[in-house]
């Protein structure tokens, strides 16, 4: 039996590219908006008393002692 192949539609690549570009716009805009909000809004809670506000995070995971 012969295998049937789907016929290639013309313009499929252009449609796919335009959809991708159309979706990339709002994604980029929301990333910029989230960054600006993060920089301008103060946190709701103060830092924990056992941490200094300027302390960096550790790259080493701590073991759980349960």
GROMACS elastic network, one bead per residue, 0.5 to 0.9 nm:
[ bonds ]
;  ai    aj funct       b0    kb
    5     8     6  0.88062   500
    6     9     6  0.88594   500
    8    12     6  0.81132   500
    9    12     6  0.59922   500
   10    13     6  0.79473   500
   10    14     6  0.89004   500
   11    14     6  0.53121   500
   11    15     6  0.62970   500
   11    16     6  0.86841   500
   12    15     6  0.51845   500
   12    16     6  0.61488   500
   12    17     6  0.86109   500
   13    16     6  0.51252   500
   13    17     6  0.61037   500
   13    18     6  0.85778   500
   14    17     6  0.51296   500
   14    18     6  0.60949   500
   14    19     6  0.85653   500
   15    18     6  0.51989   500
   15    19     6  0.61443   500
   15    20     6  0.85714   500
   16    19     6  0.52165   500
   16    20     6  0.62042   500
   16    21     6  0.87095   500
   17    20     6  0.50835   500
   17    21     6  0.62046   500
   17    22     6  0.85539   500
   18    21     6  0.50731   500
   18    22     6  0.60225   500
   18    23     6  0.85901   500
   19    22     6  0.50080   500
   19    23     6  0.62011   500
   19    24     6  0.85854   500
   20    23     6  0.51844   500
   20    24     6  0.61209   500
   20    25     6  0.89576   500
   21    25     6  0.65853   500
   22    25     6  0.57620   500
   22    26     6  0.77228   500
   23    26     6  0.61027   500
   23    27     6  0.66457   500
   23    28     6  0.89663   500
   24    27     6  0.51712   500
   24    28     6  0.60951   500
   24    29     6  0.85725   500
   25    28     6  0.53691   500
   25    29     6  0.62246   500
   25    30     6  0.86867   500
   26    30     6  0.60036   500
   26    31     6  0.85184   500
   27    30     6  0.52532   500
   27    31     6  0.62707   500
   27    32     6  0.87972   500
   28    31     6  0.51202   500
   28    32     6  0.63371   500
   28    33     6  0.86516   500
   29    32     6  0.52125   500
   29    33     6  0.61662   500
   29    34     6  0.86242   500
   30    34     6  0.60193   500
   30    35     6  0.85147   500
   31    34     6  0.51589   500
   31    35     6  0.62165   500
   31    36     6  0.87009   500
   32    35     6  0.51227   500
   32    36     6  0.62355   500
   32    37     6  0.86375   500
   33    36     6  0.51601   500
   33    37     6  0.61391   500
   33    38     6  0.85686   500
   34    37     6  0.51032   500
   34    38     6  0.61076   500
   34    39     6  0.86637   500
   35    38     6  0.51173   500
   35    39     6  0.63076   500
   35    40     6  0.87707   500
   36    39     6  0.51506   500
   36    40     6  0.62012   500
   36    41     6  0.85268   500
   37    40     6  0.52266   500
   37    41     6  0.57633   500
   38    41     6  0.57749   500
   38    42     6  0.80724   500
   38    43     6  0.89616   500
   39    42     6  0.81108   500
   41    44     6  0.88523   500
   42    45     6  0.87449   500
   43    46     6  0.71151   500
   43    47     6  0.88539   500
   45    48     6  0.86112   500
   46    49     6  0.84858   500
   46    53     6  0.89212   500
   47    50     6  0.84075   500
   47    51     6  0.68326   500
   47    52     6  0.75026   500
   47    53     6  0.62698   500
   48    51     6  0.55456   500
   48    52     6  0.78653   500
   48    53     6  0.84000   500
   49    52     6  0.74181   500
   51    54     6  0.84045   500
   51    55     6  0.68836   500
   52    55     6  0.53800   500
   52    56     6  0.89939   500
   53    56     6  0.86783   500
   57    60     6  0.89426   500
   58    61     6  0.74306   500
